[in-house]
Each structure stands twice: as structure tokens, then as C-alpha cells.
Amino acid sequence: MEKEKNRHLFSGSVGFVLAAAGSAVGLGNIWRFPYLAAKDGGGLFLVIYLILALTFGFTLLTTEIAIGRKTKQSPLTAYGKLKEKWKFLGVLACLVPVIIMPYYCVIGGWVVKYLLAYLTGDGGNAASDGYFTGYITGTTEPLVFMMVFLLVVAVIIFRGVNHGIESFSKILMPLLLLMVVGIAVFSLTISATDETGATRTGLEGFLIYVVPSFEGLTLKGFFTVLLDAMGQLFFSLSVAMGIMITYGSYVKDDANLVRSINQIEIFDTAVAFLAGVMIIPAVFTFMGREGMEASGPSLMFVSLPKVFSHMGKTGGFIGALFFAMVLFAALTSAVSVMEAVVSSFMDQFHMSRVKATVLETVIALAGGLLVCLGYNKLYFDIELPNGAHAQILDIMDYISNNCLMPLVAIGTCILIGWIVKPRTIIDEVEKTGCRFGRRQLYIIMIRYAAPVLLVILLLKSIGILTVI
């Protein structure tokens, strides 16, 4: 009990909301959300995503934050405290951030590289063919920038909950939001004429983004959009990674969870939407519809630099601003990923924060080196069960995101919905006297709807379900 009493806590709801929103607003929002929206019929994807965020996402987010505050434990030990025989679920939940952290730092290093390129006036070269491939297949620079990114994250974690995570989030999140809004507004004002004489505008790209397209939509196509949107929620809300359990354990008992969860949902959904407004109109204006088909790293590190190069002198400034914003988003997410592991080490092995941070830094560094070498000395190409071609980074991403995260979420639904019962979470949410307005929806989702959707998502992710 003394250990729980001395556990560091967020100073208030603002610090918690900004830290949780910072975790949610990461690379997944910026490079995955716009691509999926463009691929899945624009406004159709947005509507489905919003409905899922208010039902499916809300359920998982509420559950994890409440588990954290109720147990005052990190993911590795929280599940066992709820039900002794369910400790294994904590191990799976902790494995997710352990696997994610190394390759997230590698990608964070790529962002640092591109930001420096634009700050030093080398943005024109960054837009050239082969620049990205040439960089990631290098043997020195990717390692250096990965270590720089990791060191910054480790220093923030070392400083603790209040002086590190909370203080950092209170500064970076408002700046990030201002940058996102500024770039989004600029993206709507641009226009360009191609070599055929056709003129495209940012507003036309915006309409493609927000207006639902039902052209050629089939039942199979609808389910594809549904599962894409549901998969995106894992990235967007940072659920099934142990992160929200960790942050929930730092929330004071007198905090209004309902209000905080609503604010996190609004903040995250708004930034995800604005990420699309930033990217889709700009890519459409300068590269047409075919340019919008790029996804993942190729969208951010290949397509967008080409877009910035088309903007002339303005492009250099916008490029620097964009990659600064991406770096902020990557840092806030990486901090939450590392904290989930560090907090787990502290709770399970009774380590000091210093020792736990050093240990996780060493693990992430070793994994990061392996990921970097996967593009040169250790390069190979295999086909995953879902048909995608992969090397080390892709395999780690597939195991964590396509396999472990759905499993953790399914296990959480079964534990809360059927073993310890939804009342456990409802009582925790309402213990300060606040009204849990979506209580009946929560019960239906946690017991029935969410598990079914998650099983379908898992089966599709691992290549068993191919009809959808």
C-alpha cells in the first residue's frame, strides 16, 4: 500500500489529457490515417471512423484507463491484480511496447534526418528519387539519428511523470496543434497547373477527402473500410499497448474520468482529421489522385518532399514546419511507449526509475540497431501471412500490431465483460460522482460487439479470413 501511495501522479486532468493525447497523436495518425481515408472513399471512411471512435474506441480507452487507475499498476502487473490467473495478459500487453519501441526510434531518426535536411536548405535533395532509399540503406547515419531520438526520449522518461512526461506534453502538444492547424489551412489555399494545363486546388483535394464516395462499393468493400477504420483506432488511441493503463495509473482518484476520456477522444479525432487536411489536398494538388495512393513511409518520406519541392521557396519553410510537427508527434508517442515498459519494470521488479529507464534504453537500442541493419547487412525479404512483403521492421510491426494488439484487446474484453464484469470499470469511472453517460453502450460493446469485431480483425490480419 505504501508503494501505491508514493506512486507519482499527474498534477491534474490537463496534464493527463495532454499526455494521453500526445501518446495518441503519433506517426500512425499522420501517415496512416490520410492514406486510409484516401483509399477507402474519403468521407465514408471518416464517418465509419467517427462512429467506431465513439463506440469501439471509447470502450477500449475507458477500460484501460480505468484498469490503470483502479489497480495503480502498469500493464505487466495490472491484469494479475484484477484476476490472478490473467497475469499472462499483462505479459502480452507489455510485449507490445517492448517490440514497438526499437522500430519507432528508427522511424523517429528518419524524421530527425529530414527535419535537418529542410532546416539546412537541403530539402530539394530530399525530394529526389532514391534519397530515402539511399538514406535508410546507409550503415552510419540511420544508427546515429536513431540513437539521438532514443536518447531524447530516455531523458524525458528519466525525469519522471511530473517533471518529464507532463511538463514535456504541456509544452509540445499546444505547439503541435498550432502547427497542424497552420499547415492544414495552408494546404487548402494552394493550387497548381500540371504539364497538361489542368489546374488542381487544395479545396478540390479537401472535397475528395471529406465527401463520401460510394462508387463501386460492395459489401466486401464496406467491411474492408470498417476493418481499416477499426485497425486505425489502435494506432490513434494507443489502446492494447499498455500505454493507457500506465497513464491511467498516474491519474488521481478524484479526477473526472468521463470528462478526461471525452477530451482525449475529441483531441485525437480532431488531429487525425486535420492530418488528412494537411496531406491529402497538398498531394492531390501537385501529384493528382495517383499520388494519394502512397502509404506509410513512402507517403511521408517520398511523396511529401516532392510536394514541398513543387511549392518553390515556400516549400522549404513548409517542409521544415511539417517535419518539426511530425517530430513532436513522434516524440510524444515514443515517450508513452517507453513509459509503459519502464513503469512495468518498476512495478514487477521493484526497480528504481533510473535502472528501469537504462534497461529499456539498452533493449530499445539493441532492437533499433537490428532494425537499421535490416535495410543493409541483414536485409531479406519474406512474405507475411497477410500477403505483405517484409523485412525486420515490418515483421516487428506485424507481430505487435496485427497479432498481439488484437489478442490483448480480445483478452481485455473477455476479462472485463465476462470474468470480473463491466461493473468493475463502471464503478471506477463513477466513483467521483460523475455520470457515466454511455454506460449501457459500454456494456454492450465490451461483452458482445467489440470481441466479435476484434476476432474478425485478428483473423483478417493473420491471413485466415480472406473473404473480407
N, C-alpha and C positions, 0 to 999 in steps of 0.2 A: 504493500500500500504506500509505503514511503517513497518508493521509486516512482509510482504513478503521480504522487503529489508533487514531486520535483520535476516532472516532465515539462519541458519547455512548451509554451503555448503561444499562439498568435495573440498579439496585444488586443485585437478587436476584429470585428467582422470584415472591415475594409481590407485589412492585411490578408485575411484568409481568402476572401473573394478574389483579390488581385493575384495572389499566389496560385490559387486553383485555376483561375482564368489563364494565367501565364503558362501553366502546365498544358492546358487545353489548346491554347493558341500556339501551335508549333508548325513544323515543316509539313505535317500532314494536311493542315488547313490550307497552307499556301500553295503547295504544288499538286496536291491530290484532289482537293475539293473543286477547283476550277476545271480541271481535266474531266472529272466525272460529270460535272454539270454540263459541260460542252458535249460530252459523248452521249449522255442519257436524256437528251431532249430539253435541255435548259430548264425552263420553268417547271416542267414535270418533275425533274429531279429535286428542285428546290422545294416544291410543295410536299413531296413524299418525305424529304429530309426533315422538314419542319414538323410534320406530323409525328415522325419517329422520334425526333428530339424531345417533343412534349410528352411522349408516352414511353417508348422503349428506353431512350437515353435518360430521361428523368428517373425511371425506375432503377437503373443500374447506378446512376450517380447518387441518388438518395440512399440506396442500400449501402454503398461503400463508405460514404461519408459518415453515415450513422453507425456502421460497424466500427469505424475508427474511433469516433467519439465515445461510444459505449464501452469499448474494450481498453481504450487508451494504449493501443498496441499497433505496431506496424504489421504489414500483411503476413509476414512469416509466422507470427505468433497469434494474430488476432483471431483467425478461424478456429484454432485449437482452444482458445479461451471461450468461444461461443459453444463449441462442441468438441470434446477431446478427440473423438475419432476422426474429425475432419481436419486435423493438422496438415494432412497431405495437400489440401487445397491451398494452404498458406505457402507451402514449398513451391507449388506450381506458380502461384501469384508472384512470388519473389523471383522466380527464374526469369520471368518476362523482362523486368528492368535490367537484370544482370546480362541478358542476351542483347537487349536493345542498346544499352549504354555505349559499348565499343563502336558499333557502326554509326550511331548517332553522332559521336565525336568525330568520326571520319568525315561525315557529311558536313558537320559544323566547320571542319577545317576547310572544306571546299568553299563554303560561304566566306570564310575569312580571306581566302585567296582571291576570290572575285571582288570582294569589297576593296581590298588593297589595290587590285588592278584598276578599279574605277577611281579610287582616290589619287592614284599616281598618274592618271591620264592614259592608262593602258587599256581602256575599255574597248577601243577599236580592235585590238588584237584578240580580246576575249570573245569577240563576235565572229572571229574567223573559223573556218572549217578545221576541225581537228584540234582546236585549242583545248577543249575539255578532255578529250581522249588522251591527248599528249600529256596533260597535267596529271590525271589520275593514274596513268601507267608509269609515271615517274617513280623513282626509288627514294628520293630525299624530301622534296617539298611536301608531298601529302603527309608524310610522317611528322614533319616539323609543325605544320599547321594543325594537325590532329592533336598533337601534344600541347600546343598553345591553347586550343579550345578547351581541352580536358583540364588543364591547369587552372584556367579562369573559373570553371565550374567547381572544381575541387576547393578553391579558395573561398567561394561563396558558401559551400556546404560546411567547410571547416568553421566558419564564423557563426554557424548555428541558425536556429529558427528565426529569432527576432532580429539580430544584427546582420544575418546573412540573407536568408530567403525572403523574409518580409520586407526588409529595407530595400533590397535589390528589386523586388517586384513593384514596390510603391513608386520607384523611380522609373523603371523601364516600361511598365505597362501603359501608363499615360502617354509616354513618348511614342511607343509602338502604335497606339491607337491614333495619335495625331498623324503619324507617317502614313498609316494605312488609309485614313480618310483623305489626306492630301494627294497621295498617288492615285487613289480611286477617282477623285474629282478631275485630276489632270487627264486621266485615261479617257474620260467621257468627252473631253474637249478637242481631241486630236482628229486629224483627217489626213489621208494620203491618196495620191493618184499613182497607179501602177503603170507598167510599160505599155499596157493595152489602152490606157486612157480612162480606165474605170476608177472612180473615186469611192473610197470606203471611209466611214466615220466611226468614231468611238461609240456614238449613240446607236448606230446600227448593230454593232457588236453587243452592246448592252441589251438590245431587244432580243437578240439571239439567245442571250444568257437567261433572261427573265420570262420570256413568253413561252409557255408550254408548247411542245411540238408533238403531235400525235400521229404524224405521218409514218405509215408503215408499222405502227405499234401493234404488237401481238401480245397474247397472254404471256408467252415466254419472255418477250421483251420487257413487259411490265415487271415480272419477277426479277429480271436482271437489274432493273433500275432500283427496285425495292432492296435487293441484297447489296447492291453497290452503296446505297444510302446508309444501310444498316452497318456495313463494314466501315464506312467513313466515320460513323459515330464513335467507334472505338478510338480512332485517331483524334477526333475532335474533342471528345470529353475526357480523354485519358482514363477510361474505365477498363477494368480487367487487367490492369498493370500493377495494382497495389498502390498506385500513387494517391488516389483519393482516400483510401483507407489511412495511409500515412498522414496526409494533410488533415483528415478528419480527427485523427488522434491528437492534433495540436489545437483543436477548437475548444473554447471554453464551454463549460456546461450550461452557462446562462445565455449562450448565443442563440439567435433565432435561425434554426437550420432551414426552415421553409423559405425565408426571405433570401438567405445566402445562396441556396440552391437555385432559386429563380434568377438571381442576379448572374450566377455563373452561366446558366443556360442562355440568358439574353446576351451576355458579353461574347460568349463563344460563337453563337449563331451569327451575331452581327459581324464579327471579324471574319468568319468563314465566308459569309455572303460578300463582304467588302473585298476579300481576297479575289473572288471571281470578278468583281467590278474593276479591280486593279489590272487583272491579267487578260481576261477574255476580250474586252474591247480593243486593247492595245495590240494583242496578237492578231485579231481579226483585221484591224485597220491596215497593218503592214504585211501580213502573211496570208490573209484570206482564211477561208474555212479549213483548208488543209493544214494550216499552221496550228489550228486548235486541236489537232489530233495528237500532238506531242503530250507525253505524260511523264511524271516522275522527274528524275534528274535532267532528262532531255528538254523538258519544258523550261526549267529554271536556269540551267547552265548552258543550253544551246539555243533554244528558240528566243528567250527573252533578251539575251545580249544582242542578237540580230535585230530585234525590235528597237532596242536602245540606239543601235548604230544608225538606224533609219531616221532617228529623230534629230540628227545633227549634233550641234553643241549642247543642246538641251538634254540629249540622251546621256551624256556623261554625268550630268548632275542627277538626273532621274535614276540612272543605274546605281550611282553611289548611294542615293537615298533608299532605293529599293533593297539593296544588299545589306545596308545597315539595319533596315527594318527586319529583314529575314534573319540576320544575326541575333537581333534582340529576341525574336520569336524562338530561335533555336536554343539560345541560352536559357530562357525561362523554362522551356520544356526539359532540357538536359538537366537542369538543377532539380526538377521534380523527380526525374528518373533516378538520378543518383541518390537523392534523399530517401527514396523508397528502399533502396538497398542498404544504405548506411544506417537508417533507422532500424531496419530488420536485424542487422548485425549487432546493433546496440542492445536491442530487446532480447534477442535469442542468446547471445554470447556474453552479455553484460560488459561490452567494450566501452571505452570512452569514445566520444565523438572523433577525437583526433585519430585514434587507432583504426576505427571503422572507416573513416574517410581515406586514410592511407591505404588500407587493404583494398577498398573498392577502386581507388585510383590505379593501383597496381593491376587489378583484374581488368579494368577497362583499358589500360594501356597495352597489356598483353593482347587482348582481343582486338584492339584497334590496329596494332601492328600487323596482326594476322589478316585483317580486312584489307589494309593497304597493300600488303604483299599479294593479296588475291587478284590484283589487277596487273601484276607483273610476274614475279618469280614463282608464285604459287597459282598462277592462272589455270583454270579449267572451265569446262562448260558441260553442265548436265541438265537434263530435263526434269522438272519437278512434277509431282502428281497432278497438278492443275494445268500442266502443259507449258508452263513458262520455262525459258532457259535461264540458268542461274550459275553464279559463282559464289564465293564465300559470303559476301554481303547479302545477296539475295536469299541464300539458304538460311542465314540467321534471321532475316526479316520474315521468311516464310514460316519458320518454326515458331517464332514469337507471335506474329500477328495472325497467321492463318490457322495455327494449331492450338497453341497454349492459351491465347486470349479467349477464343470461343469456349474452350474447355473450362477455364476459370469462371467465365460468366455463367455457363450452364450449371456448374457446381454450386455457384453462389445462389442461383435461383432455386435449386433443389434444397439447399441447406435452409435458406430463409423461408421459402414458400411452403415446405413440407416437413422439415425437421424441427427447427426452432420456432416456426410460424411467423407470418408477417407482423403479428402484434409486437414482436421484439423490436422491429425497426420503427413501427408506428409510435410505440411508447417513447422511444428515444427521441424521435422528431418532435413529439408533442410535450415533452417533459417540462419545457419552459412555459407552457400555457398557450403556445402558438397553435393555430388551427391548421391541420394537415388537409388542405382543400381537395387534394386528389387522392384521398385515402382509398376509395373503392377502386379507382383506376389502378392504383398501385397494387392492390391485392390481386386483381385480375391479371395484370401484367406479370408480376413476379411468380405467380403459380402456374399460369397457363400460356399466355401469349408469348412472353419473352423466351421461355425454354424451347417452344416449338420453332420460333424464328431462328434461334441460335443453333439448334440442331441442323436445320436446313442450311444455314450459313456455313457451319462446320463441314457438313457433307459435301457442299459445293466447293469449299476451299481446298479440301484434300482430294478432290477429283472423283469422289464416289457418285455424287449427284451431278449428272451431265445434261439432264433434260431441261434444266432451267438456265 
